[in-house]
Amino acid sequence: MTSVQGLLLSIKASVGTSGKAVNNPADVRNIQHLFNLIKSASDLPLVEDGLSGPKLVQRITAYQVARLKAKNPDGVIDANGQTFKSLVEDAGKAGSGGQAPIKAGGDQKQWLTEVTCDGGVTLTDADFKNAAAVLGNGISVNLIKAFAIVESGGRSGFGPAKLPVIAFEGHTFRKYTGQRYDKAYPLLSYPYLVKAGPQWKANNKDQATAWRTLADAFKLDPEAALKSASYGMFQIMGFNSGACGYKNVTDFVVAMKLNAGEQLKAFVGFCSKNPALIKAMKNKDYAGMARNYNGADFGNYDKRIQKEYEALEKKK
């Protein structure tokens, strides 16, 4: 067991790539702390939350390539493996120059608004075809494209700042925070009266405002804030992260920030776990699609989906 900056560091099981590593929270937190100790001036610190996600795996993989000269990095740190021993050694050399862990609250805002997009902001026809193949059931490629067009214009799931297109829903934040911020923060926490009401419009008048609003809510309750926004090309709500196949909303948001391919993957995951939605998509039941994707108060969503789908079909 090795001591680094007064912290006894060891891991009981592997950390890193999902499906390959065990990822016990205490072990993950230790690895996050070690990487924060050796980070360069250009690296932003990892959130020491005990959750292994794409950002940590990227850091592990990069370390294995740069430090260990690995030709086939696996993104996994084993308890008694070479990567762990080397990481502890490098952290020890870093001494007191390491960064403090990011705690819940204001410091995490830096993580939230950090640009981590890898440049993949659009989708190709092949991407949409692959998504349709995964969904099966005879679901049309153009139907998936129609969802993208209605939700985000179909051009990109990212705004000009290379952050995902988002919309903050204050009534959802109210739900996940038990209404405790209604009086002090009426723009962040309010009851649902009408779709896209005055508070919603104020919070989402442009992407810069939407991200500032999310960051303000994040300071009050990080998890509730992340659950209360919709993200990316398909505008999936954070509270649906589990339905999309993510173990927590943090991993979901990290993925949404990475590229449009991850956003499409989340859409496919969400649809796949919603039999009623799949049935509606298969049968071209537009009202059923709207209700199962956008909620009971879907307005003219069904007509918009149908219009975009039929327009795409005419271009064949």
Secondary structure, 3 states (H helix, E strand, C coil): CEEECCEEECCCCCEECECCECCCHHHHHHHHHHHHHHCCCCCCCCCCCCCCCHHHHHHHHHHHHHCCCCCCCCCEECCCCHHHHHHHHHHHHHHHHCCCCCCCCHHHHHHHHCCCCCCCCCCCHHHHHHHHHHHCCCCCHHHHHHHHHHHHCCCCCECCCCCECEEECHHHHHHHCCCCCCCCCCCCCCCCCCCCCHHHHHHCCCHHHHHHHHHHHHHHCHHHHHHCEEECCCCEEHHHCCCCCCCCHHHHHHHHHHCHHHHHHHHHHHHHCCHHHHHHHHCCCHHHHHHHHHCCCCCCHHHHHHHHHHHHHHCC
